[in-house]
């Protein structure tokens, strides 16, 4: 089965970005891992939300909260953070 | 060359989904 019809340009951008982060934090794998965890949590919650698995009143991670967490992680890495912002809807 | 683990691929997928969402909410 094909993955969701994502625009190839966005997909390529995402691949390049993840690769860049991986390289940047080669010597700090825990930062890279934390980044993956944040995205993983977000994705999981979005899926649960879509499938109606969240209890009423449950507040999943918003894009803004994801950004805030990543910002904390990427301190002093302004370029990575601003590039990350390009993936998010303008709040 | 890219040496991606399943977690890496999952991050790529999440990012591109976010980007798509962001584009949709643009107009």
Backbone of each chain as nested JSON, in Angstrom:
{
  "chains": [
    {"id": "A", "residues": [
      {"number": 1, "name": "UNK", "atoms": {"N": [0.834, -1.194, 0.0], "CA": [0.0, 0.0, 0.0], "C": [0.872, 1.249, 0.0]}},
      {"number": 2, "name": "UNK", "atoms": {"N": [0.38, 2.284, -0.633], "CA": [1.166, 3.511, -0.703], "C": [0.95, 4.343, 0.549]}},
      {"number": 3, "name": "UNK", "atoms": {"N": [2.004, 4.989, 0.994], "CA": [1.828, 5.905, 2.122], "C": [0.932, 7.048, 1.703]}},
      {"number": 4, "name": "UNK", "atoms": {"N": [0.467, 7.816, 2.675], "CA": [-0.406, 8.934, 2.359], "C": [0.235, 9.809, 1.295]}},
      {"number": 5, "name": "UNK", "atoms": {"N": [-0.585, 10.309, 0.386], "CA": [-0.084, 11.111, -0.725], "C": [0.525, 12.403, -0.218]}},
      {"number": 6, "name": "UNK", "atoms": {"N": [1.763, 12.305, 0.151], "CA": [2.47, 13.486, 0.619], "C": [3.187, 14.11, -0.559]}},
      {"number": 7, "name": "UNK", "atoms": {"N": [3.217, 15.427, -0.574], "CA": [3.938, 16.113, -1.643], "C": [5.396, 15.677, -1.611]}},
      {"number": 8, "name": "UNK", "atoms": {"N": [5.933, 15.236, -2.756], "CA": [7.328, 14.761, -2.784], "C": [8.293, 15.81, -2.255]}},
      {"number": 9, "name": "UNK", "atoms": {"N": [8.027, 17.083, -2.556], "CA": [8.957, 18.117, -2.15], "C": [9.031, 18.205, -0.626]}},
      {"number": 10, "name": "UNK", "atoms": {"N": [7.88, 18.021, 0.028], "CA": [7.869, 18.054, 1.479], "C": [8.578, 16.834, 2.052]}},
      {"number": 11, "name": "UNK", "atoms": {"N": [8.365, 15.73, 1.392], "CA": [8.985, 14.5, 1.845], "C": [10.51, 14.6, 1.727]}},
      {"number": 12, "name": "UNK", "atoms": {"N": [10.975, 15.111, 0.615], "CA": [12.42, 15.275, 0.423], "C": [13.012, 16.262, 1.425]}},
      {"number": 13, "name": "UNK", "atoms": {"N": [12.267, 17.315, 1.653], "CA": [12.716, 18.31, 2.62], "C": [12.847, 17.661, 4.002]}},
      {"number": 14, "name": "UNK", "atoms": {"N": [11.867, 16.85, 4.344], "CA": [11.88, 16.179, 5.646], "C": [13.063, 15.221, 5.757]}},
      {"number": 15, "name": "UNK", "atoms": {"N": [13.327, 14.5, 4.683], "CA": [14.462, 13.56, 4.688], "C": [15.767, 14.32, 4.894]}},
      {"number": 16, "name": "UNK", "atoms": {"N": [15.929, 15.402, 4.142], "CA": [17.158, 16.19, 4.26], "C": [17.305, 16.775, 5.651]}},
      {"number": 17, "name": "UNK", "atoms": {"N": [16.197, 17.227, 6.189], "CA": [16.234, 17.858, 7.507], "C": [16.619, 16.855, 8.603]}},
      {"number": 18, "name": "UNK", "atoms": {"N": [15.971, 15.703, 8.584], "CA": [16.272, 14.677, 9.585], "C": [17.74, 14.256, 9.477]}},
      {"number": 19, "name": "UNK", "atoms": {"N": [18.2, 14.16, 8.242], "CA": [19.579, 13.782, 8.011], "C": [20.551, 14.836, 8.563]}},
      {"number": 20, "name": "UNK", "atoms": {"N": [20.174, 16.079, 8.388], "CA": [20.992, 17.193, 8.868], "C": [21.092, 17.163, 10.399]}},
      {"number": 21, "name": "UNK", "atoms": {"N": [19.969, 16.929, 11.034], "CA": [19.955, 16.886, 12.494], "C": [20.788, 15.718, 13.005]}},
      {"number": 22, "name": "UNK", "atoms": {"N": [20.625, 14.615, 12.326], "CA": [21.366, 13.421, 12.704], "C": [22.874, 13.693, 12.652]}},
      {"number": 23, "name": "UNK", "atoms": {"N": [23.284, 14.371, 11.586], "CA": [24.703, 14.696, 11.441], "C": [25.16, 15.714, 12.473]}},
      {"number": 24, "name": "UNK", "atoms": {"N": [24.318, 16.721, 12.689], "CA": [24.673, 17.801, 13.615], "C": [24.885, 17.267, 15.027]}},
      {"number": 25, "name": "UNK", "atoms": {"N": [24.062, 16.328, 15.426], "CA": [24.13, 15.818, 16.798], "C": [24.805, 14.455, 16.873]}},
      {"number": 26, "name": "UNK", "atoms": {"N": [25.695, 14.237, 15.935], "CA": [26.432, 12.977, 15.915], "C": [27.08, 12.674, 17.262]}},
      {"number": 27, "name": "UNK", "atoms": {"N": [27.592, 13.732, 17.878], "CA": [28.28, 13.543, 19.155], "C": [27.359, 13.713, 20.36]}},
      {"number": 28, "name": "UNK", "atoms": {"N": [26.112, 14.04, 20.093], "CA": [25.125, 14.14, 21.171], "C": [23.882, 13.351, 20.775]}},
      {"number": 29, "name": "UNK", "atoms": {"N": [24.052, 12.044, 20.663], "CA": [22.933, 11.229, 20.171], "C": [21.681, 11.354, 21.035]}},
      {"number": 30, "name": "UNK", "atoms": {"N": [21.864, 11.741, 22.303], "CA": [20.687, 11.831, 23.168], "C": [19.778, 12.976, 22.731]}},
      {"number": 31, "name": "UNK", "atoms": {"N": [20.372, 14.026, 22.141], "CA": [19.552, 15.131, 21.649], "C": [18.766, 14.682, 20.42]}},
      {"number": 32, "name": "UNK", "atoms": {"N": [19.452, 14.005, 19.546], "CA": [18.776, 13.505, 18.346], "C": [17.649, 12.55, 18.73]}},
      {"number": 33, "name": "UNK", "atoms": {"N": [17.927, 11.717, 19.712], "CA": [16.938, 10.74, 20.149], "C": [15.721, 11.448, 20.758]}},
      {"number": 34, "name": "UNK", "atoms": {"N": [15.99, 12.489, 21.536], "CA": [14.897, 13.245, 22.148], "C": [14.033, 13.89, 21.062]}},
      {"number": 35, "name": "UNK", "atoms": {"N": [14.681, 14.366, 20.009], "CA": [13.955, 14.961, 18.894], "C": [13.017, 13.928, 18.253]}},
      {"number": 36, "name": "UNK", "atoms": {"N": [13.549, 12.739, 18.038], "CA": [12.73, 11.678, 17.459], "C": [11.55, 11.343, 18.366]}},
      {"number": 37, "name": "UNK", "atoms": {"N": [11.814, 11.335, 19.668], "CA": [10.762, 11.001, 20.634], "C": [9.619, 12.017, 20.586]}},
      {"number": 38, "name": "UNK", "atoms": {"N": [9.98, 13.298, 20.481], "CA": [8.964, 14.353, 20.432], "C": [8.055, 14.137, 19.218]}},
      {"number": 39, "name": "UNK", "atoms": {"N": [8.689, 13.91, 18.079], "CA": [7.907, 13.709, 16.858], "C": [7.072, 12.446, 16.945]}},
      {"number": 40, "name": "UNK", "atoms": {"N": [7.646, 11.428, 17.551], "CA": [6.947, 10.157, 17.672], "C": [5.697, 10.315, 18.54]}},
      {"number": 41, "name": "UNK", "atoms": {"N": [5.846, 11.024, 19.64], "CA": [4.721, 11.262, 20.545], "C": [3.622, 12.036, 19.828]}},
      {"number": 42, "name": "UNK", "atoms": {"N": [4.037, 13.065, 19.113], "CA": [3.079, 13.881, 18.375], "C": [2.303, 13.025, 17.372]}},
      {"number": 43, "name": "UNK", "atoms": {"N": [3.039, 12.226, 16.623], "CA": [2.431, 11.388, 15.596], "C": [1.442, 10.387, 16.195]}},
      {"number": 44, "name": "UNK", "atoms": {"N": [1.845, 9.82, 17.326], "CA": [1.009, 8.818, 17.996], "C": [-0.303, 9.459, 18.455]}},
      {"number": 45, "name": "UNK", "atoms": {"N": [-0.181, 10.651, 19.012], "CA": [-1.38, 11.336, 19.504], "C": [-2.306, 11.739, 18.367]}},
      {"number": 46, "name": "UNK", "atoms": {"N": [-1.701, 12.179, 17.259], "CA": [-2.515, 12.548, 16.103], "C": [-3.29, 11.341, 15.585]}},
      {"number": 47, "name": "UNK", "atoms": {"N": [-2.618, 10.199, 15.604], "CA": [-3.265, 8.982, 15.115], "C": [-4.402, 8.574, 16.04]}},
      {"number": 48, "name": "UNK", "atoms": {"N": [-4.136, 8.624, 17.344], "CA": [-5.172, 8.275, 18.312], "C": [-6.379, 9.196, 18.167]}},
      {"number": 49, "name": "UNK", "atoms": {"N": [-6.073, 10.456, 17.949], "CA": [-7.113, 11.464, 17.805], "C": [-8.003, 11.129, 16.605]}},
      {"number": 50, "name": "UNK", "atoms": {"N": [-7.351, 10.789, 15.499], "CA": [-8.05, 10.481, 14.268], "C": [-8.932, 9.246, 14.439]}},
      {"number": 51, "name": "UNK", "atoms": {"N": [-8.424, 8.302, 15.214], "CA": [-9.162, 7.056, 15.367], "C": [-10.11, 7.098, 16.543]}},
      {"number": 52, "name": "UNK", "atoms": {"N": [-10.214, 8.258, 17.165], "CA": [-11.145, 8.414, 18.274], "C": [-10.745, 7.638, 19.507]}},
      {"number": 53, "name": "UNK", "atoms": {"N": [-9.454, 7.429, 19.678], "CA": [-8.982, 6.643, 20.825], "C": [-8.687, 7.505, 22.052]}},
      {"number": 54, "name": "UNK", "atoms": {"N": [-8.801, 8.825, 21.885], "CA": [-8.504, 9.694, 23.017], "C": [-9.752, 9.878, 23.869]}},
      {"number": 55, "name": "UNK", "atoms": {"N": [-9.58, 9.833, 25.175], "CA": [-10.723, 10.07, 26.048], "C": [-11.211, 11.507, 25.885]}},
      {"number": 56, "name": "UNK", "atoms": {"N": [-12.504, 11.747, 26.141], "CA": [-13.021, 13.107, 26.0], "C": [-12.246, 14.074, 26.881]}},
      {"number": 57, "name": "UNK", "atoms": {"N": [-11.972, 15.226, 26.341], "CA": [-11.262, 16.228, 27.124], "C": [-9.763, 16.073, 27.063]}},
      {"number": 58, "name": "UNK", "atoms": {"N": [-9.299, 15.012, 26.411], "CA": [-7.868, 14.794, 26.307], "C": [-7.264, 15.816, 25.361]}},
      {"number": 59, "name": "UNK", "atoms": {"N": [-6.179, 16.43, 25.805], "CA": [-5.551, 17.457, 24.968], "C": [-4.229, 16.942, 24.399]}},
      {"number": 60, "name": "UNK", "atoms": {"N": [-4.238, 16.594, 23.136], "CA": [-2.976, 16.123, 22.538], "C": [-2.006, 17.283, 22.36]}},
      {"number": 61, "name": "UNK", "atoms": {"N": [-0.763, 16.91, 22.134], "CA": [0.301, 17.891, 21.895], "C": [-0.067, 18.752, 20.68]}},
      {"number": 62, "name": "UNK", "atoms": {"N": [-0.014, 20.065, 20.835], "CA": [-0.258, 20.923, 19.683], "C": [1.06, 21.149, 18.944]}},
      {"number": 63, "name": "UNK", "atoms": {"N": [0.955, 21.677, 17.737], "CA": [2.165, 21.98, 16.97], "C": [3.02, 23.006, 17.721]}},
      {"number": 64, "name": "UNK", "atoms": {"N": [2.329, 23.925, 18.39], "CA": [3.046, 24.947, 19.15], "C": [3.855, 24.343, 20.289]}},
      {"number": 65, "name": "UNK", "atoms": {"N": [3.279, 23.341, 20.937], "CA": [3.998, 22.669, 22.028], "C": [5.165, 21.848, 21.504]}},
      {"number": 66, "name": "UNK", "atoms": {"N": [4.944, 21.244, 20.338], "CA": [6.033, 20.498, 19.702], "C": [7.19, 21.455, 19.423]}},
      {"number": 67, "name": "UNK", "atoms": {"N": [6.827, 22.619, 18.887], "CA": [7.854, 23.61, 18.561], "C": [8.602, 24.051, 19.811]}},
      {"number": 68, "name": "UNK", "atoms": {"N": [7.859, 24.279, 20.891], "CA": [8.479, 24.723, 22.143], "C": [9.458, 23.675, 22.674]}},
      {"number": 69, "name": "UNK", "atoms": {"N": [9.075, 22.42, 22.569], "CA": [9.953, 21.345, 23.048], "C": [11.217, 21.253, 22.198]}},
      {"number": 70, "name": "UNK", "atoms": {"N": [11.018, 21.376, 20.884], "CA": [12.165, 21.308, 19.983], "C": [13.081, 22.514, 20.203]}},
      {"number": 71, "name": "UNK", "atoms": {"N": [12.466, 23.676, 20.459], "CA": [13.247, 24.888, 20.697], "C": [14.161, 24.71, 21.902]}},
      {"number": 72, "name": "UNK", "atoms": {"N": [13.644, 24.063, 22.928], "CA": [14.423, 23.816, 24.136], "C": [15.6, 22.891, 23.822]}},
      {"number": 73, "name": "UNK", "atoms": {"N": [15.316, 21.937, 22.955], "CA": [16.311, 20.935, 22.587], "C": [17.413, 21.53, 21.709]}},
      {"number": 74, "name": "UNK", "atoms": {"N": [16.995, 22.406, 20.789], "CA": [17.927, 22.968, 19.813], "C": [18.444, 24.333, 20.232]}},
      {"number": 75, "name": "UNK", "atoms": {"N": [18.7, 24.519, 21.497], "CA": [19.255, 25.787, 21.938], "C": [20.581, 26.015, 21.223]}},
      {"number": 76, "name": "UNK", "atoms": {"N": [20.812, 27.244, 20.821], "CA": [22.041, 27.614, 20.103], "C": [22.154, 26.972, 18.725]}},
      {"number": 77, "name": "UNK", "atoms": {"N": [21.064, 26.438, 18.231], "CA": [21.065, 25.875, 16.871], "C": [19.945, 26.571, 16.112]}},
      {"number": 78, "name": "UNK", "atoms": {"N": [20.074, 27.897, 16.014], "CA": [19.01, 28.711, 15.428], "C": [18.593, 28.253, 14.036]}},
      {"number": 79, "name": "UNK", "atoms": {"N": [19.578, 27.857, 13.24], "CA": [19.242, 27.467, 11.864], "C": [18.343, 26.235, 11.836]}},
      {"number": 80, "name": "UNK", "atoms": {"N": [18.652, 25.269, 12.727], "CA": [17.837, 24.061, 12.772], "C": [16.422, 24.382, 13.232]}},
      {"number": 81, "name": "UNK", "atoms": {"N": [16.341, 25.269, 14.203], "CA": [15.038, 25.615, 14.755], "C": [14.186, 26.356, 13.726]}},
      {"number": 82, "name": "UNK", "atoms": {"N": [14.804, 27.309, 13.03], "CA": [14.004, 28.062, 12.061], "C": [13.589, 27.168, 10.901]}},
      {"number": 83, "name": "UNK", "atoms": {"N": [14.436, 26.219, 10.577], "CA": [14.05, 25.279, 9.524], "C": [12.917, 24.38, 10.008]}},
      {"number": 84, "name": "UNK", "atoms": {"N": [12.957, 24.033, 11.278], "CA": [11.882, 23.214, 11.835], "C": [10.553, 23.962, 11.738]}},
      {"number": 85, "name": "UNK", "atoms": {"N": [10.62, 25.262, 11.988], "CA": [9.421, 26.092, 11.925], "C": [8.74, 26.045, 10.566]}},
      {"number": 86, "name": "UNK", "atoms": {"N": [9.529, 25.78, 9.53], "CA": [8.956, 25.724, 8.181], "C": [8.023, 24.543, 7.985]}},
      {"number": 87, "name": "UNK", "atoms": {"N": [8.146, 23.558, 8.844], "CA": [7.283, 22.382, 8.72], "C": [5.946, 22.583, 9.421]}},
      {"number": 88, "name": "UNK", "atoms": {"N": [5.896, 23.588, 10.277], "CA": [4.708, 23.766, 11.103], "C": [3.732, 24.773, 10.529]}},
      {"number": 89, "name": "UNK", "atoms": {"N": [2.445, 24.547, 10.799], "CA": [1.464, 25.549, 10.406], "C": [1.722, 26.829, 11.196]}},
      {"number": 90, "name": "UNK", "atoms": {"N": [1.553, 27.989, 10.563], "CA": [1.739, 29.228, 11.315], "C": [0.605, 29.339, 12.308]}},
      {"number": 91, "name": "UNK", "atoms": {"N": [0.981, 29.449, 13.55], "CA": [-0.045, 29.498, 14.591], "C": [-0.645, 30.902, 14.661]}}
    ]},
    {"id": "B", "residues": [
      {"number": 1, "name": "UNK", "atoms": {"N": [24.912, 8.901, 1.313], "CA": [23.747, 8.014, 1.332], "C": [23.068, 8.072, 2.701]}},
      {"number": 2, "name": "UNK", "atoms": {"N": [21.801, 7.786, 2.722], "CA": [21.042, 7.867, 3.964], "C": [20.956, 6.509, 4.626]}},
      {"number": 3, "name": "UNK", "atoms": {"N": [21.26, 6.516, 5.901], "CA": [21.175, 5.287, 6.653], "C": [20.115, 5.478, 7.733]}},
      {"number": 4, "name": "UNK", "atoms": {"N": [18.861, 5.252, 7.359], "CA": [17.759, 5.568, 8.258], "C": [17.237, 4.354, 9.017]}},
      {"number": 5, "name": "UNK", "atoms": {"N": [17.016, 4.55, 10.295], "CA": [16.375, 3.529, 11.11], "C": [14.864, 3.738, 11.007]}},
      {"number": 6, "name": "UNK", "atoms": {"N": [14.089, 2.78, 11.494], "CA": [12.632, 2.973, 11.466], "C": [12.207, 4.238, 12.22]}},
      {"number": 7, "name": "UNK", "atoms": {"N": [12.907, 4.56, 13.304], "CA": [12.581, 5.776, 14.039], "C": [12.859, 7.014, 13.194]}},
      {"number": 8, "name": "UNK", "atoms": {"N": [13.948, 6.991, 12.446], "CA": [14.276, 8.106, 11.56], "C": [13.171, 8.285, 10.517]}},
      {"number": 9, "name": "UNK", "atoms": {"N": [12.78, 7.178, 9.931], "CA": [11.751, 7.228, 8.896], "C": [10.442, 7.742, 9.463]}},
      {"number": 10, "name": "UNK", "atoms": {"N": [10.168, 7.348, 10.685], "CA": [8.95, 7.81, 11.333], "C": [8.988, 9.326, 11.52]}},
      {"number": 11, "name": "UNK", "atoms": {"N": [10.163, 9.856, 11.866], "CA": [10.315, 11.304, 12.025], "C": [10.118, 12.006, 10.687]}},
      {"number": 12, "name": "UNK", "atoms": {"N": [10.653, 11.418, 9.626], "CA": [10.488, 11.993, 8.292], "C": [9.006, 12.039, 7.931]}},
      {"number": 13, "name": "UNK", "atoms": {"N": [8.338, 10.956, 8.223], "CA": [6.906, 10.888, 7.923], "C": [6.134, 11.95, 8.709]}},
      {"number": 14, "name": "UNK", "atoms": {"N": [6.448, 12.063, 9.991], "CA": [5.764, 13.051, 10.827], "C": [5.99, 14.463, 10.307]}},
      {"number": 15, "name": "UNK", "atoms": {"N": [7.228, 14.771, 9.966], "CA": [7.542, 16.114, 9.473], "C": [6.812, 16.416, 8.171]}},
      {"number": 16, "name": "UNK", "atoms": {"N": [6.79, 15.452, 7.275], "CA": [6.136, 15.739, 5.998], "C": [4.621, 15.835, 6.184]}},
      {"number": 17, "name": "UNK", "atoms": {"N": [4.085, 15.091, 7.151], "CA": [2.659, 15.215, 7.45], "C": [2.351, 16.598, 7.998]}},
      {"number": 18, "name": "UNK", "atoms": {"N": [3.228, 17.055, 8.885], "CA": [3.062, 18.394, 9.457], "C": [3.103, 19.454, 8.361]}},
      {"number": 19, "name": "UNK", "atoms": {"N": [4.058, 19.301, 7.458], "CA": [4.232, 20.278, 6.383], "C": [2.992, 20.311, 5.5]}},
      {"number": 20, "name": "UNK", "atoms": {"N": [2.432, 19.151, 5.276], "CA": [1.255, 19.042, 4.439], "C": [0.081, 19.75, 5.11]}},
      {"number": 21, "name": "UNK", "atoms": {"N": [-0.036, 19.482, 6.393], "CA": [-1.098, 20.092, 7.185], "C": [-0.96, 21.613, 7.143]}},
      {"number": 22, "name": "UNK", "atoms": {"N": [0.271, 22.043, 7.259], "CA": [0.534, 23.476, 7.291], "C": [0.179, 24.119, 5.959]}},
      {"number": 23, "name": "UNK", "atoms": {"N": [0.417, 23.4, 4.887], "CA": [0.093, 23.921, 3.56], "C": [-1.419, 24.003, 3.373]}},
      {"number": 24, "name": "UNK", "atoms": {"N": [-2.105, 22.973, 3.876], "CA": [-3.555, 22.932, 3.732], "C": [-4.233, 24.071, 4.489]}},
      {"number": 25, "name": "UNK", "atoms": {"N": [-3.648, 24.388, 5.653], "CA": [-4.268, 25.429, 6.47], "C": [-3.866, 26.818, 5.989]}},
      {"number": 26, "name": "UNK", "atoms": {"N": [-2.992, 26.862, 4.995], "CA": [-2.497, 28.133, 4.491], "C": [-3.575, 28.951, 3.781]}},
      {"number": 27, "name": "UNK", "atoms": {"N": [-4.239, 28.305, 2.835], "CA": [-5.143, 29.046, 1.974], "C": [-6.465, 29.384, 2.631]}}
    ]}
  ]
}
